[in-house]
Amino acid sequence: MPSDGANSRYYGPENPSLSCCCFCTKCHVLTGGKIVAFLLTILYILNLCGSVVPLIIYGNPGCIVVSVCALIVIGLLWYGLLKEKENYMIPFIVCIIVFIVVMTLITILITIAVPILIAEDWHQSKHDKSVGFRAVLDTYSDKLKDSDTVLIVLIILVVTANLTLFIDVWIFYIIIRSYRFIKSKNDGQSIMMVSLTHAPTKV
C-alpha cells in the first residue's frame, strides 16, 4: 500500500500527468476546473444582467430563466470542485455534453448544408428577387445583396460555430479530468480507509 507521502505526491501539483490540459502543463487539473467555473460564472452573470433588457421590452423571462438555471448548475460545479465531491459535478457534465451535441449538429449544418442550400437558392433567385435567400437578405438589410458580402457572413458563421464547438469540447475535457481526478482521489482514500479498518492488529 502506498504511503501517505507517496499518495500526496501523486495527487499533488508536482505530478505532470495531472495537468489541466495540453495547453498548460503546469496548471493542476483541479485548478483548471476552478478557472473554467470562474469564467463561466462571470459569463452567465453578465448574461443574466443582459437578460433584463428583453424582459423589460418584450416581457419575455426566458433568458433570465436560462441564466438562473445555468448559474445553479455552475454553483453545483463550484461545490463539487471546492469540496472535492464529484457527484455534484455530474449536472454540469450532462449539460455540457448535451450542448456539445447540439453545437455539433449546428456546426455541421452551417459548415456543410447551409452553404450548399444558399448556393442553390441564390442561383434560383438570381433573376427573381422576390423568392429565396435573396428575398430574406433584402428584407433584413440592404447591405447584404452581393455574393461577396454573403460569403463573408457565411465564413464568419462557420468560424464562430467551429470556435464555439472547440471551446465547449475544451471545457468538457478540463471538467471531466477534474471529475475523474476527484473520483479517483476519493475512491483511493475509501480503499485506504477500508484497508486500515480491516487491517490485522498486532498483538
GUPAGU-252299 format. One record per residue (C-alpha): x, y, z. Coordinates in steps of 0.2 Angstrom, whole numbers, always signed. Each point is the difference from the previous one (the first is absolute). Example, Ala and Ser with C-alpha at 12.3 -4.5 7.8 and 13.67 -1.06 7.14 Angstrom:
2
c1=+62&c2=-22&c3=+39 $
c1=+6&c2=+17&c3=-3 $
% end
This chain:
203
c1=+0&c2=+0&c3=+0 $
c1=+7&c2=+17&c3=-4 $
c1=+5&c2=+12&c3=+14 $
c1=-9&c2=+16&c3=+3 $
c1=+15&c2=+9&c3=-6 $
c1=+0&c2=-9&c3=-17 $
c1=-19&c2=+2&c3=-1 $
c1=+1&c2=+19&c3=+3 $
c1=+14&c2=+1&c3=-13 $
c1=-11&c2=-9&c3=-13 $
c1=-15&c2=+11&c3=+2 $
c1=+11&c2=+16&c3=+3 $
c1=+4&c2=+13&c3=-13 $
c1=+17&c2=-7&c3=-3 $
c1=-7&c2=-15&c3=-9 $
c1=+1&c2=+5&c3=-19 $
c1=-14&c2=-12&c3=-5 $
c1=-12&c2=+10&c3=+10 $
c1=+1&c2=+16&c3=-10 $
c1=-16&c2=+8&c3=-5 $
c1=+3&c2=-1&c3=-19 $
c1=+13&c2=-1&c3=-13 $
c1=+1&c2=+19&c3=-2 $
c1=+6&c2=+2&c3=+18 $
c1=+10&c2=-14&c3=+7 $
c1=+4&c2=+9&c3=+17 $
c1=-18&c2=+3&c3=+4 $
c1=-8&c2=-13&c3=+11 $
c1=-16&c2=-8&c3=-6 $
c1=-10&c2=+6&c3=+15 $
c1=+6&c2=+17&c3=-2 $
c1=-4&c2=+0&c3=-19 $
c1=-18&c2=-6&c3=+5 $
c1=-2&c2=+15&c3=+12 $
c1=+6&c2=+12&c3=-13 $
c1=-13&c2=-7&c3=-12 $
c1=-13&c2=+2&c3=+13 $
c1=+5&c2=+18&c3=+4 $
c1=+0&c2=+5&c3=-18 $
c1=-17&c2=-8&c3=-3 $
c1=-7&c2=+8&c3=+16 $
c1=+5&c2=+18&c3=-7 $
c1=-7&c2=-4&c3=-17 $
c1=-17&c2=-5&c3=+7 $
c1=-1&c2=+14&c3=+12 $
c1=+3&c2=+12&c3=-14 $
c1=-13&c2=-10&c3=-10 $
c1=-12&c2=+1&c3=+14 $
c1=+2&c2=+19&c3=+1 $
c1=-3&c2=+1&c3=-19 $
c1=-15&c2=-10&c3=+2 $
c1=-9&c2=+14&c3=+9 $
c1=-1&c2=+10&c3=-16 $
c1=-11&c2=-13&c3=-10 $
c1=-11&c2=-2&c3=+16 $
c1=-3&c2=+19&c3=+1 $
c1=-3&c2=+2&c3=-19 $
c1=-9&c2=-16&c3=-5 $
c1=-5&c2=-7&c3=+17 $
c1=+9&c2=-16&c3=-4 $
c1=+8&c2=-8&c3=+15 $
c1=+7&c2=-15&c3=-10 $
c1=+18&c2=+7&c3=+0 $
c1=+0&c2=+3&c3=+19 $
c1=-7&c2=-17&c3=+3 $
c1=+14&c2=-8&c3=-10 $
c1=+14&c2=+11&c3=+8 $
c1=-7&c2=-4&c3=+18 $
c1=+0&c2=-19&c3=-4 $
c1=+17&c2=+1&c3=-7 $
c1=+7&c2=+9&c3=+15 $
c1=-8&c2=-13&c3=+11 $
c1=+9&c2=-14&c3=-10 $
c1=+16&c2=+10&c3=+1 $
c1=-3&c2=+2&c3=+19 $
c1=-1&c2=-19&c3=+2 $
c1=+16&c2=-1&c3=-11 $
c1=+9&c2=+12&c3=+12 $
c1=-6&c2=-10&c3=+15 $
c1=+7&c2=-16&c3=-7 $
c1=+17&c2=+8&c3=-4 $
c1=+2&c2=+8&c3=+16 $
c1=-6&c2=-14&c3=+11 $
c1=+7&c2=-13&c3=-12 $
c1=-17&c2=-9&c3=-1 $
c1=-1&c2=-6&c3=-18 $
c1=-19&c2=-4&c3=+0 $
c1=-4&c2=+18&c3=+1 $
c1=+10&c2=+3&c3=-17 $
c1=-11&c2=-13&c3=-9 $
c1=-14&c2=+13&c3=-5 $
c1=+12&c2=+12&c3=-8 $
c1=+8&c2=-15&c3=-9 $
c1=-17&c2=-6&c3=-7 $
c1=-4&c2=+18&c3=-5 $
c1=+16&c2=+3&c3=-9 $
c1=-1&c2=-17&c3=-9 $
c1=-18&c2=+5&c3=-6 $
c1=+7&c2=+17&c3=-6 $
c1=+14&c2=-8&c3=-9 $
c1=-12&c2=-11&c3=-9 $
c1=-11&c2=+14&c3=-5 $
c1=+15&c2=+11&c3=-5 $
c1=+7&c2=-14&c3=-11 $
c1=-16&c2=-2&c3=-9 $
c1=-1&c2=+19&c3=-3 $
c1=+18&c2=+1&c3=-5 $
c1=-3&c2=-14&c3=-13 $
c1=-15&c2=+9&c3=-6 $
c1=+9&c2=+17&c3=-2 $
c1=+16&c2=-8&c3=-7 $
c1=-7&c2=-12&c3=-13 $
c1=-19&c2=+2&c3=-3 $
c1=-3&c2=+18&c3=+1 $
c1=+13&c2=+6&c3=-13 $
c1=-7&c2=-13&c3=-12 $
c1=-18&c2=+5&c3=+3 $
c1=+4&c2=+18&c3=-2 $
c1=+10&c2=-3&c3=-16 $
c1=-14&c2=-9&c3=-8 $
c1=-13&c2=+12&c3=+6 $
c1=+10&c2=+15&c3=-5 $
c1=+1&c2=-7&c3=-18 $
c1=-18&c2=-3&c3=+0 $
c1=-4&c2=+18&c3=+6 $
c1=+13&c2=+8&c3=-11 $
c1=-13&c2=+7&c3=-12 $
c1=-15&c2=+1&c3=+13 $
c1=+4&c2=+10&c3=+16 $
c1=-17&c2=-4&c3=+7 $
c1=+5&c2=-18&c3=+4 $
c1=+13&c2=-9&c3=+9 $
c1=+15&c2=+5&c3=+11 $
c1=+2&c2=+17&c3=-9 $
c1=-18&c2=+5&c3=+5 $
c1=+5&c2=-3&c3=+18 $
c1=+16&c2=+10&c3=-2 $
c1=-10&c2=+14&c3=-8 $
c1=-12&c2=+0&c3=+14 $
c1=+12&c2=+1&c3=+14 $
c1=+14&c2=+11&c3=-7 $
c1=+4&c2=+9&c3=-16 $
c1=+18&c2=-3&c3=+3 $
c1=-1&c2=-19&c3=-2 $
c1=-4&c2=-1&c3=-19 $
c1=+16&c2=-4&c3=-8 $
c1=+8&c2=-18&c3=+0 $
c1=+16&c2=+7&c3=+8 $
c1=-9&c2=+6&c3=+15 $
c1=-10&c2=-16&c3=+2 $
c1=+17&c2=-10&c3=-1 $
c1=+7&c2=+11&c3=+14 $
c1=-15&c2=-3&c3=+11 $
c1=+1&c2=-19&c3=-3 $
c1=+18&c2=-1&c3=+4 $
c1=-3&c2=+10&c3=+16 $
c1=-14&c2=-12&c3=+4 $
c1=+11&c2=-16&c3=-3 $
c1=+15&c2=+7&c3=+9 $
c1=-11&c2=+5&c3=+15 $
c1=-9&c2=-17&c3=+1 $
c1=+16&c2=-10&c3=-1 $
c1=+8&c2=+11&c3=+13 $
c1=-14&c2=-2&c3=+12 $
c1=+0&c2=-18&c3=-3 $
c1=+18&c2=-1&c3=+4 $
c1=-1&c2=+10&c3=+16 $
c1=-15&c2=-11&c3=+6 $
c1=+11&c2=-16&c3=-3 $
c1=+14&c2=+8&c3=+8 $
c1=-10&c2=+5&c3=+16 $
c1=-7&c2=-18&c3=+0 $
c1=+17&c2=-7&c3=-1 $
c1=+6&c2=+10&c3=+15 $
c1=-15&c2=-3&c3=+11 $
c1=-1&c2=-19&c3=-4 $
c1=+19&c2=-1&c3=+5 $
c1=-4&c2=+9&c3=+16 $
c1=-15&c2=-12&c3=+3 $
c1=+11&c2=-15&c3=-3 $
c1=+14&c2=+7&c3=+11 $
c1=-12&c2=+3&c3=+15 $
c1=-9&c2=-17&c3=-2 $
c1=+17&c2=-9&c3=-1 $
c1=+6&c2=+10&c3=+15 $
c1=-16&c2=-4&c3=+10 $
c1=+0&c2=-18&c3=-5 $
c1=+18&c2=-2&c3=+4 $
c1=-3&c2=+7&c3=+18 $
c1=-15&c2=-11&c3=+2 $
c1=+10&c2=-15&c3=-4 $
c1=+14&c2=+5&c3=+12 $
c1=-13&c2=+3&c3=+14 $
c1=-8&c2=-17&c3=-3 $
c1=+18&c2=-8&c3=+0 $
c1=+4&c2=+8&c3=+16 $
c1=-16&c2=-5&c3=+8 $
c1=+2&c2=-18&c3=-5 $
c1=+19&c2=+0&c3=+3 $
c1=+5&c2=-14&c3=+13 $
c1=+5&c2=+8&c3=+17 $
c1=+17&c2=-5&c3=+7 $
c1=+0&c2=-8&c3=+16 $
% end
